[in-house]
Amino acid sequence: MPDVRMSDGVITLSPLLLDDVEAHLAGEDELLVRWLNGGPGTREGVEAYVRHCREQWNTAGPLRAFGIRAGTDETLAGTIDLRFAAAGLAPGQVNVAYGLYPSWRGRGLATRAVLLVLRYAASEGGQEAVIQVEPENPGSVAVARRAGFTPTGRTRAHDGTRLDQYVHNLLVDAPDA
């Protein structure tokens, strides 16, 4: 697996590891389940997801999942992932999804993580980053706006959920972390 590490001096992004499973399960709350995970995590499910993420890294698949690590001990504070190919994405678009554990929210860490991961997306050929968020999720909307994303309209998820879409041109708008 590639040794990808990015830091802005406050947070570090690095690929998720099996060692992160316990911290993820401990950090999961109602908001992560509602807005990001789609259901409560189980040890088996999270381990399978991390193994899938590692496989994606090893095979240069379309998913790049990172742990958001904070502090000198790089405590797992949340996750952020990029999808370079998915239903509804045009060629060159990269979907960005993120979530922080409750004790780490409200510190600007998600915005920092988005700005860091945009640099990576651009370096891997991404042309436009896309964040899709339920309008009722004000925290994620605020992160998208603080990270310089522009609202472009509404779409629907495969299950019919209404999503607001925000985009960031990676070719023109070089993100500053």
C-alpha positions, 0 to 999 in steps of 0.5 A: 500500500502506498505510504501517502501522508499529508499534513498542514501542521494541525491534521494529518491524512493517511490511509485507513488501517485495521488499527483504526477500527476500534477508534472508528467504532468508539467515535461513531455517533448518531450524526455519522450514522445518519449522514455518512455511514447509512447504519451503525457500524459493526466490528466485522463491517468496519474491518471489511470496509478497511480491507476494501480500502486497502485493496483499493489503494493497492490496485489503484482503484477509484476509492482513496479513504483517509483517516483524519488524524489530529494532535501530536499522537495523530489520534483518529478524529474522523475519515475522508474519502475520495471516489474518482469514479461513481454513478453520477460523476462525470469524467474528471470529477471526484466525490469528496465525503467526510465525517468527524467524531463528536469530540473533534467537531467545531474546530475546523478540522473537516475543512482542513481535511477537505483542503488537503485532500483536494491537493491529492485529488488534483495531483491524481488527475482530478479536475473537479471535486464534488460534495453532495450533502443533504440540505438538512446537514448544516455542518457539511454544508458549512464545510463545503462553503468554507473550503471554497465549493460553489453550490450548483444545484440539486440531485437525488441519491440512488435511494431518492434522497435529495442532495445539494451539490457543491463543486470546486474546480481543481484546475483553476482553484488551487486549494490552500490549506 
